[in-house]
Amino acid sequence: MVRNERVVIEGVEFLAALTTRSDIGLLALHGSKEGGTAELAHEVAARTGATALVFTQPTGDPVHIPSHRMSAPHCETLREFLASVTVVISLHGHLRPGSPRAIFLGGSNRAAATTLARSLTLLAPAFDTVTDMARIPSGLRGLNPRNPVNLAPAGGVQVELPLTARTQRPEKIQGAPDLPPRPVADALAAGVEGLTVRRA
């Protein structure tokens, strides 16, 4: 099932696109601001049969609203997404200058983070996959209880990707979609499939 909703959160207009397939959900809250996350969520969900919810900003310069403030009660697609999934994989982008190759795996579901880490380490070895919370910057840990990644029954994993792990276009081309690197897309898809097997 496909559903689109225009919703205003803190004065910013979003287009929320929901495709419901299974009880594993791919989420991109900042699809226009954090390049490549929307494309990765759509691709990985389509390849694995997962549910996907992607937020983009159709007009103006993209604005970043912190994840825990995106869980607006009036957003029907987010409520529907959380009601249909058991675990969430939330894709984000970071620009930490001291960690240009680090993929940080936060969120409350540490077993799922370990499963994703195995696939990322194996299939995207050019990046440093980090699951140790002590090594993840506090702002990227995804532990706020209001963060949508933690609102599904089994919680989820907040995947913080550096620029080179989410787009092959360091210079944004207006109107053109980002092109996520193939190893990262393959690794995330394998990780989601691993979660599906574990839950079967």
matplotlib code that plots the C-alpha trace (Angstrom):
import matplotlib.pyplot as plt

x = [0.0, 1.3, 0.2, 1.4, 0.6, 1.5, 2.1, 3.4, 5.7, 6.9, 6.0, 7.8, 5.9, 6.9, 5.8, 5.6, 5.7, 4.7, 4.9, 3.7, 5.1, 6.4, 7.0, 10.6, 10.5, 13.1, 12.7, 14.3, 13.2, 15.4, 15.4, 15.9, 18.5, 20.6, 21.3, 21.1, 19.0, 15.7, 17.2, 18.7, 15.5, 13.4, 16.0, 16.7, 13.0, 12.1, 14.9, 14.0, 10.2, 10.4, 8.1, 9.4, 8.5, 10.4, 10.0, 11.1, 10.6, 9.0, 9.8, 12.4, 15.8, 15.7, 15.4, 16.6, 14.1, 15.6, 14.3, 12.5, 10.5, 9.5, 7.1, 4.2, 0.9, -0.9, 1.3, -1.0, 1.6, 4.1, 1.3, 0.5, 4.1, 4.7, 1.5, 2.6, 6.3, 8.0, 11.5, 12.7, 15.9, 16.2, 18.7, 20.5, 23.5, 26.3, 29.2, 31.5, 34.9, 36.8, 34.8, 34.5, 34.4, 32.4, 29.0, 27.4, 24.7, 22.7, 19.1, 17.6, 17.7, 21.3, 20.8, 19.5, 22.5, 24.9, 23.2, 23.5, 27.1, 28.1, 26.8, 28.3, 31.7, 31.6, 30.2, 31.2, 34.7, 35.8, 33.8, 34.4, 31.2, 30.7, 28.2, 29.9, 27.8, 30.8, 32.4, 29.2, 28.9, 26.1, 24.0, 24.0, 23.1, 19.4, 18.3, 15.7, 12.5, 10.5, 12.7, 10.6, 13.4, 12.5, 8.7, 8.1, 7.5, 11.1, 12.7, 15.2, 18.6, 19.7, 22.1, 24.3, 26.0, 28.9, 28.5, 30.6, 28.4, 25.2, 26.0, 28.4, 27.7, 29.7, 28.4, 24.6, 23.0, 19.7, 16.8, 18.9, 18.5, 21.5, 23.3, 24.1, 27.3, 26.5, 28.4, 26.5, 23.1, 24.1, 25.2, 22.1, 19.9, 21.8, 21.4, 17.7, 17.4, 19.3, 16.8, 14.0, 15.6, 16.2, 12.5, 11.1]
y = [0.0, 3.5, 6.6, 10.2, 13.0, 16.6, 17.6, 20.7, 20.2, 23.3, 25.5, 23.4, 21.6, 17.9, 15.3, 12.0, 9.0, 5.6, 2.2, -0.6, -4.1, -5.9, -5.4, -4.1, -0.4, 1.8, 5.5, 8.7, 11.7, 14.2, 13.1, 16.5, 17.7, 14.6, 13.6, 10.0, 8.8, 9.0, 7.1, 4.5, 4.0, 3.5, 1.2, -1.0, -1.3, -2.3, -4.9, -6.5, -6.2, -3.8, -0.9, 2.6, 6.0, 9.0, 12.6, 15.3, 19.0, 19.9, 23.7, 26.0, 25.4, 22.1, 22.6, 20.2, 19.4, 17.1, 13.5, 13.5, 16.6, 14.9, 12.5, 15.0, 13.4, 14.8, 13.1, 10.2, 8.5, 8.3, 6.8, 4.3, 3.4, 2.8, 0.7, -1.5, -2.2, -4.0, -2.7, 0.5, 1.2, 5.0, 6.4, 9.7, 11.6, 13.2, 15.5, 15.0, 16.2, 13.8, 10.8, 11.0, 7.2, 6.3, 4.7, 5.0, 2.5, 3.9, 3.4, 1.1, -2.3, -3.3, -6.8, -5.4, -3.0, -5.9, -7.7, -4.6, -4.0, -7.5, -6.8, -3.3, -4.6, -7.4, -5.7, -2.0, -2.4, 1.0, 2.4, 2.1, 0.6, 1.7, 0.1, 0.9, 3.7, 5.2, 5.8, 7.3, 11.1, 11.9, 13.7, 10.7, 8.0, 8.0, 7.2, 9.9, 8.0, 10.3, 9.6, 7.6, 5.0, 3.9, 4.0, 0.6, -2.4, -3.7, -0.2, 0.2, 1.2, 4.8, 4.5, 7.7, 7.7, 10.0, 11.9, 9.3, 6.5, 8.0, 9.7, 9.5, 13.1, 15.3, 18.4, 18.4, 18.7, 20.6, 18.3, 15.2, 12.3, 11.2, 8.0, 5.9, 3.8, 0.3, -1.4, 0.5, -0.2, -3.9, -4.1, -2.4, -4.7, -7.8, -6.5, -6.0, -9.5, -10.8, -9.2, -10.8, -14.3, -13.8, -12.8, -15.7]
z = [0.0, -0.9, 0.9, 0.6, 3.1, 3.2, 6.8, 8.5, 11.5, 13.4, 10.4, 7.8, 5.1, 4.5, 2.0, 3.8, 1.4, 3.0, 1.3, 3.6, 3.0, 6.1, 9.8, 9.3, 8.5, 6.8, 7.8, 6.4, 8.5, 6.7, 3.1, 1.6, 4.2, 4.5, 0.9, -0.1, 2.9, 1.0, -1.9, 0.4, 2.3, -0.9, -2.5, 0.5, 1.3, -2.3, -2.4, 0.9, 0.9, 3.9, 4.7, 4.0, 5.2, 3.7, 4.6, 2.0, 1.9, -1.5, -1.4, 0.0, 1.6, 3.6, 7.4, 10.0, 12.7, 15.4, 15.1, 18.5, 17.4, 14.1, 16.0, 15.6, 16.8, 13.8, 11.3, 10.1, 8.0, 10.9, 13.1, 10.4, 9.9, 13.6, 13.9, 11.0, 11.9, 14.8, 14.3, 12.6, 10.7, 10.6, 8.1, 8.8, 7.6, 9.6, 8.7, 11.6, 10.4, 12.8, 11.5, 7.7, 7.2, 10.3, 10.2, 13.7, 14.7, 17.6, 18.7, 21.4, 19.6, 20.1, 18.7, 15.4, 15.4, 15.7, 12.7, 10.6, 11.7, 10.5, 7.0, 6.8, 8.0, 5.4, 2.4, 2.9, 4.5, 3.3, 6.3, 10.0, 11.5, 15.1, 17.5, 20.8, 22.3, 24.1, 20.7, 19.1, 19.6, 22.0, 19.4, 17.1, 19.5, 18.8, 22.3, 23.0, 23.9, 21.6, 18.6, 16.1, 15.9, 19.4, 19.1, 17.4, 19.7, 19.3, 19.0, 16.2, 14.9, 14.1, 11.2, 10.9, 7.5, 6.5, 3.2, 1.2, 2.5, 1.2, -2.1, -5.0, -5.7, -3.3, -5.2, -5.1, -8.6, -8.3, -9.0, -9.4, -7.0, -4.9, -5.9, -2.8, -3.1, -4.2, -1.3, 1.3, -0.3, -0.6, 3.0, 4.4, 2.2, 3.5, 7.1, 6.7, 5.2, 8.2, 10.5, 8.6, 8.9, 12.7, 13.1, 11.0]

ax = plt.figure().add_subplot(projection="3d")
ax.plot(x, y, z, "-o")
ax.set_aspect("equal")
plt.show()
